[in-house]
Amino acid sequence: MTTVLVIGGGIGGLTTAHELAECGVDVTVLEANDRFGGKARSMPIDDGPAALHGEHGFRFFPAFYRHVVETMARIPDGSGTVADNLVETEATLLASTTGPDRVAETGTPDSVRGWLEALRPAFADELPARDVHFLLERLAYLLTACEKRRAEELDDVSWWEFTDAENRSPAFRDRLTSTTQSLVALRPRAASARTMGTIYLQLLFGQLDPTRPTERILNAPTNEAWIDPWLDYLEDLGVDLRPNTAARSLSFDGRRIDGVELVDGTTISADEYVLAVPVDVAPTFVTPELARAAPELGRIERLETAWMNGIQFYLSVDLELSPGHQVYTDSPWALTSISQRQFWTDYDVDERGPDEVAGVLSVIASDWNTPGILYDRPARKCTREEIAAEIWAQLRAHLHTAEPELTDDVLVDWFLDPAIVETDGGVENHSPLLINTVGSLRNRPPADVGVENLVLAGDYVRTNSDLASMESANEAGRRAANAIRRRYGISQRATIWELEEPVVFEPFKREDRFRYRLGLPHPAEVTQSLRSVTARLGGRS
């Protein structure tokens, strides 16, 4: 029987194990931590028998997450599957300190007016009409650009440049920055226009597709709703799961991997190897010999990361916010949140943790470089206690109309992602996030890198999903499993989906393919250049 050794027990590694084990392959998964699931895992906040859970950040499943949801639908859980633990959201709260709060519905529109509203950017009411029209034109450009132009041209352009932000209104620039950072923890001046535009469109189309929920979240902490049932299923399939087993290096004979050395000095061998460690860890396994054999491996170290980590606030009240996300539009640390208990239908908070806990507000901070309002320092320069206090202050500044009121009296406890570790000068992040910077696509390796018995499975692998996420990691795991299946003549393949866009734009894409082959610009680019010149001339008069 073929033996496969997976190094890393996050979503990518577990997906690879799942796909191969269902084909009868002998799989072992090594995980350095005591819990599987990577960034998606949840963890008890104390040693009690029924502890509350904390998370790296809340889990979010938009409509275009097809790979990971299909995997969840194949994991038994009680009388159903893990996919049954996904709950649809209804609305997103856009909370502001400078103006009225707004609520954006996340359901599929049921009227012409609703469809027109859904097509407008969420922050359109705050912008001049010309900015709204221009952004819609930019999105139309993306929809009519061929794939080669997107990958080879638009990936080398920043989202800031593509949206001509320099010549837009201050409100446009502010909202462009806050939206980009809350989505991918990246400033628009550095973000790839290809990635930002593609994901923006996918989120938009998700709301307009009546066949799928726009966005869903879990009905309990991640491990209880998903990861633990998954591990049980993998063990039933015969997968050997080894927590607290950290790998140190790969042994490469110039042609093949012939073993993995663990940190305890022992060596494990297999027929096939899957490197499923995070993007910041992967380069430590790439020796000069491996990089020469597979140049794609040597380019992983060029990929950039940013911080996007979460904190949970445990409250003595069940905070009544929108039935979905909250986006704090002008928070210095680009905060988003979910008030969890409304979705945890079968999860009894009253029976867990401190008796007074009645609600859980899960918050993600995506900007760790901007000074806050309480300490006038970026999060990187704060202690863990100061980070919690600062985020709490920013929440209170935005949720001034919350019911019940968000006061210090209702805060029982908090849990900050343990990947945020204190140092003498602030904190460091042991679990950073891949960011799609300008030109980064060329540095993202495929799952099958050309070494005879090595594949990759992580959210930095080149995938259709593109954005660093559970979805991209799952797709990478499927691609890794398919590569191994091909080598051993296993006919069964994991499904890989393309991102879907309306077919009405296909004729325009075909025309642009022809123009791109001839070295001609996209028609909209000519118009944009003329407008930019006109705007600059107008500014001087």
JOLINPE-V698329 format. One record per residue. N is the residue number from 1. RES is the residue in one small letter. PSI is psi in whole degrees, 0 to 359 (999 if undefined). Layout:
# JOLINPE-V698329
[[N,RES,PSI] [N,RES,PSI]]
This chain:
# JOLINPE-V698329
[[1,m,140] [2,t,134] [3,t,137] [4,v,134] [5,l,117] [6,v,123] [7,i,102] [8,g,121] [9,g,36] [10,g,195] [11,i,318] [12,g,313] [13,g,316] [14,l,325] [15,t,316] [16,t,314] [17,a,317] [18,h,308] [19,e,320] [20,l,320] [21,a,326] [22,e,345] [23,c,6] [24,g,12] [25,v,145] [26,d,112] [27,v,136] [28,t,135] [29,v,123] [30,l,128] [31,e,128] [32,a,328] [33,n,175] [34,d,353] [35,r,140] [36,f,162] [37,g,348] [38,g,222] [39,k,341] [40,a,346] [41,r,153] [42,s,163] [43,m,143] [44,p,142] [45,i,353] [46,d,182] [47,d,10] [48,g,160] [49,p,337] [50,a,68] [51,a,151] [52,l,158] [53,h,147] [54,g,165] [55,e,160] [56,h,329] [57,g,160] [58,f,151] [59,r,141] [60,f,126] [61,f,90] [62,p,171] [63,a,329] [64,f,0] [65,y,86] [66,r,322] [67,h,307] [68,v,325] [69,v,323] [70,e,322] [71,t,316] [72,m,326] [73,a,350] [74,r,8] [75,i,114] [76,p,143] [77,d,106] [78,g,230] [79,s,359] [80,g,220] [81,t,169] [82,v,329] [83,a,336] [84,d,347] [85,n,4] [86,l,132] [87,v,133] [88,e,138] [89,t,169] [90,e,329] [91,a,154] [92,t,130] [93,l,126] [94,l,98] [95,a,136] [96,s,151] [97,t,349] [98,t,355] [99,g,185] [100,p,148] [101,d,152] [102,r,152] [103,v,125] [104,a,122] [105,e,141] [106,t,359] [107,g,165] [108,t,130] [109,p,147] [110,d,16] [111,s,163] [112,v,317] [113,r,319] [114,g,321] [115,w,319] [116,l,322] [117,e,320] [118,a,331] [119,l,340] [120,r,146] [121,p,149] [122,a,331] [123,f,21] [124,a,326] [125,d,342] [126,e,359] [127,l,154] [128,p,148] [129,a,324] [130,r,328] [131,d,320] [132,v,314] [133,h,320] [134,f,317] [135,l,320] [136,l,323] [137,e,322] [138,r,320] [139,l,324] [140,a,324] [141,y,310] [142,l,319] [143,l,338] [144,t,2] [145,a,139] [146,c,164] [147,e,321] [148,k,321] [149,r,319] [150,r,312] [151,a,322] [152,e,343] [153,e,306] [154,l,338] [155,d,342] [156,d,10] [157,v,138] [158,s,156] [159,w,326] [160,w,313] [161,e,317] [162,f,323] [163,t,7] [164,d,41] [165,a,329] [166,e,331] [167,n,13] [168,r,180] [169,s,157] [170,p,322] [171,a,321] [172,f,313] [173,r,320] [174,d,314] [175,r,326] [176,l,317] [177,t,313] [178,s,321] [179,t,316] [180,t,317] [181,q,322] [182,s,335] [183,l,313] [184,v,14] [185,a,40] [186,l,137] [187,r,144] [188,p,337] [189,r,338] [190,a,341] [191,a,140] [192,s,130] [193,a,325] [194,r,309] [195,t,310] [196,m,316] [197,g,317] [198,t,314] [199,i,321] [200,y,315] [201,l,320] [202,q,320] [203,l,322] [204,l,311] [205,f,330] [206,g,325] [207,q,334] [208,l,357] [209,d,110] [210,p,351] [211,t,349] [212,r,149] [213,p,141] [214,t,312] [215,e,148] [216,r,158] [217,i,174] [218,l,154] [219,n,14] [220,a,170] [221,p,150] [222,t,315] [223,n,321] [224,e,325] [225,a,341] [226,w,299] [227,i,313] [228,d,313] [229,p,326] [230,w,315] [231,l,320] [232,d,317] [233,y,318] [234,l,319] [235,e,324] [236,d,329] [237,l,354] [238,g,7] [239,v,134] [240,d,106] [241,l,121] [242,r,94] [243,p,168] [244,n,36] [245,t,92] [246,a,134] [247,a,148] [248,r,318] [249,s,162] [250,l,139] [251,s,123] [252,f,127] [253,d,11] [254,g,345] [255,r,321] [256,r,159] [257,i,130] [258,d,11] [259,g,164] [260,v,125] [261,e,130] [262,l,166] [263,v,340] [264,d,3] [265,g,348] [266,t,162] [267,t,138] [268,i,140] [269,s,157] [270,a,176] [271,d,320] [272,e,151] [273,y,139] [274,v,117] [275,l,107] [276,a,34] [277,v,163] [278,p,164] [279,v,328] [280,d,344] [281,v,327] [282,a,317] [283,p,336] [284,t,343] [285,f,352] [286,v,103] [287,t,163] [288,p,324] [289,e,318] [290,l,319] [291,a,326] [292,r,322] [293,a,326] [294,a,88] [295,p,334] [296,e,328] [297,l,323] [298,g,340] [299,r,351] [300,i,322] [301,e,346] [302,r,344] [303,l,145] [304,e,156] [305,t,162] [306,a,180] [307,w,133] [308,m,87] [309,n,160] [310,g,165] [311,i,141] [312,q,132] [313,f,124] [314,y,122] [315,l,154] [316,s,359] [317,v,157] [318,d,100] [319,l,125] [320,e,97] [321,l,192] [322,s,149] [323,p,65] [324,g,215] [325,h,158] [326,q,131] [327,v,122] [328,y,93] [329,t,330] [330,d,30] [331,s,133] [332,p,330] [333,w,20] [334,a,64] [335,l,144] [336,t,159] [337,s,169] [338,i,131] [339,s,107] [340,q,325] [341,r,329] [342,q,337] [343,f,345] [344,w,70] [345,t,325] [346,d,20] [347,y,111] [348,d,97] [349,v,326] [350,d,334] [351,e,8] [352,r,144] [353,g,202] [354,p,143] [355,d,329] [356,e,355] [357,v,126] [358,a,348] [359,g,157] [360,v,121] [361,l,111] [362,s,125] [363,v,142] [364,i,132] [365,a,127] [366,s,353] [367,d,110] [368,w,14] [369,n,353] [370,t,137] [371,p,148] [372,g,194] [373,i,343] [374,l,318] [375,y,351] [376,d,36] [377,r,149] [378,p,160] [379,a,325] [380,r,333] [381,k,10] [382,c,161] [383,t,170] [384,r,319] [385,e,318] [386,e,323] [387,i,314] [388,a,316] [389,a,320] [390,e,315] [391,i,319] [392,w,318] [393,a,319] [394,q,323] [395,l,312] [396,r,324] [397,a,330] [398,h,322] [399,l,50] [400,h,346] [401,t,10] [402,a,148] [403,e,122] [404,p,168] [405,e,140] [406,l,98] [407,t,166] [408,d,333] [409,d,334] [410,v,353] [411,l,115] [412,v,314] [413,d,171] [414,w,159] [415,f,111] [416,l,137] [417,d,121] [418,p,350] [419,a,343] [420,i,109] [421,v,132] [422,e,143] [423,t,181] [424,d,330] [425,g,11] [426,g,239] [427,v,158] [428,e,159] [429,n,117] [430,h,4] [431,s,66] [432,p,170] [433,l,135] [434,l,136] [435,i,143] [436,n,81] [437,t,168] [438,v,128] [439,g,6] [440,s,341] [441,l,322] [442,r,343] [443,n,0] [444,r,121] [445,p,158] [446,p,169] [447,a,320] [448,d,105] [449,v,0] [450,g,353] [451,v,136] [452,e,320] [453,n,35] [454,l,133] [455,v,164] [456,l,147] [457,a,95] [458,g,166] [459,d,357] [460,y,351] [461,v,148] [462,r,118] [463,t,165] [464,n,325] [465,s,328] [466,d,303] [467,l,138] [468,a,116] [469,s,172] [470,m,322] [471,e,315] [472,s,320] [473,a,319] [474,n,316] [475,e,320] [476,a,320] [477,g,322] [478,r,317] [479,r,320] [480,a,315] [481,a,320] [482,n,322] [483,a,317] [484,i,319] [485,r,318] [486,r,319] [487,r,330] [488,y,14] [489,g,25] [490,i,117] [491,s,331] [492,q,135] [493,r,144] [494,a,138] [495,t,137] [496,i,122] [497,w,143] [498,e,154] [499,l,134] [500,e,137] [501,e,154] [502,p,133] [503,v,343] [504,v,338] [505,f,356] [506,e,317] [507,p,323] [508,f,323] [509,k,321] [510,r,318] [511,e,320] [512,d,330] [513,r,318] [514,f,315] [515,r,319] [516,y,320] [517,r,330] [518,l,358] [519,g,21] [520,l,148] [521,p,162] [522,h,140] [523,p,323] [524,a,336] [525,e,325] [526,v,315] [527,t,317] [528,q,319] [529,s,317] [530,l,321] [531,r,321] [532,s,317] [533,v,316] [534,t,318] [535,a,319] [536,r,319] [537,l,320] [538,g,326] [539,g,337] [540,r,342] [541,s,999]]
